[in-house]
Amino acid sequence: MDATGSLATIADPTRARILRLILGAPGGRARVGELAEELGLRQPTVSHHMRALRDEGLVVREPDGRRAWFSVAPDHIDTVASLVGATPARATPDLDRISADLALRFRGTFSPETVEAYVHESHDLLSRGDAPLKQLASRTAAFAATRLEALARAQGERPEKPEVLFVCVQNAGRSQLAAAILRHLAGDRVTVRTAGSMPAPEMRSTIATALDEIGVPVGGEFPKPLTDEAVRAADVVITMGCGDACPIYPGRRYLDWELDDPAGLPLDGVRPIRDDIERRIRGLLDELV
């Protein structure tokens, strides 16, 4: 998206109103006919403005039979909402569908009722505070699956492959650096999880950049709340500035790594923290496998 062109496009008052209406519509999407009626304009006029918004990559079209839905491009929702002064409507995840899919995945391990309870609780945990509006459904599914996997491990026979849990306050910096580096170096020899005592809405961009510099992928990781089953499933629990947030269970190894917090630091300030964490991870890996 070209910033200059997009700003000029949104500066048109009609297009700004169209974007506000789309963001505020149920599910964050609307049809041209509905927009025309709301704006008091002819449909061809609204279609003209919609083409301009699509050309700038600000909206996307979803065909539905002979008609189509329009929504703000997912990657630009927050920016567009800020520019037009709108509050995006939070799309409601289909928790029944997510529960059914996970019940099939964990069939023979957990009852459908247990899976459903974890899905709903995971959604509630991720929806608190400043949770991001986009990707809530996919994050709910991923978080619930991770929790169920941890619960299965905690309740069953512990496999030979060790599991490490990294915990920091926001799960947006130090713990994400450590987890990504350990996954990268260990491959499938170690199970790695992360959590935050007070998770942030998103991982910091400087963390992703610092990891990319050394060839370590971030993948689809995002900040997650600390839950009991994650601690119970871990063989090693490593805290990074979150104090005594983790419950203590016998048989786990607890470590506390004193590290500077990368929050608010430029990339030059994040690199030394990343390199310190990498040195510690290499030492830990020598002990684990």
C-alpha positions, 0 to 999 in steps of 0.5 A: 500500500502506497502511503501517499496515494492511500492518504489521498484516497481516504481524504475524499469525504465520501470514501472516508464515510464508506470506510467508517460504515464498513468498519462499523458494520456487523462482521466488518463487511457491507454490500454496495447496495447497503452503503448506497442506501446509508449514504443516500447515493446511487449504487454506481457512485458508490461502486466508483468509490469502491474501485478506488479503494480497492485499487489502493488495497484498502478494501477487499471484495468477497464474492457471494453469488451475484453480489459481493461483500466488501471489507477493509483489508485485514493488514490495514484495519488498524491504520484505516480505523485510525485515519477515519476515526472509526472503531472496527466491529469485532467479528465474532469467532465461530466457537462452535465450529472451532470446538467441533474441529478440535474435538475431532482432533483430540478425539479419544483424549478429551471429551467434546465438553472439555474441548468446548470449555477450553475453546470458550475460556481461551477466547475469553482470555484472548479477548481481554484488554487491548486484544487485537481485533483481527485474527481472534478466531484463528488465535483462539483455535491455536491457543486452545489447541496448545492448551489441550496439548499441554494438558494431555502431556501433563495428565499422561505419560511424559514423552522423552522429548523435553518441553520448555516454557519461557515466561516474561511479563508481556510475552512480546519480547524476551520470551518470544526471542528465546522461544524462536531461537530454541525452536530454530536450533533444536528443531523437533527435539524440544517442545517450546511454549511461551506465555506472559503474566500480562500479555501484550496485544502483539509481538513487538516489531523490533523482535521480529526484525532482530530474529530475521537478521539472524535467520530465525523465523517468527511464524504465527506466534503471538502473545498468550496468557500464562495458564496452569496446564502450560506450567504443569506440562513443562520440564523446564520453566524459564522466567524473564522478569516476571517475578513469581508469576509461575506456580510451583510444581514438583519435578519441574526445573525453574530458572530465572534469567535476568535480562534487560527488557527490550520494550521501547528500545530501538533495534540497536538496543534489542540486538545485545539482548537477543545475543545474550539470550542466544548464548543462554539457549545454546547452553540450555540445549547442550543440557537438554539433548 
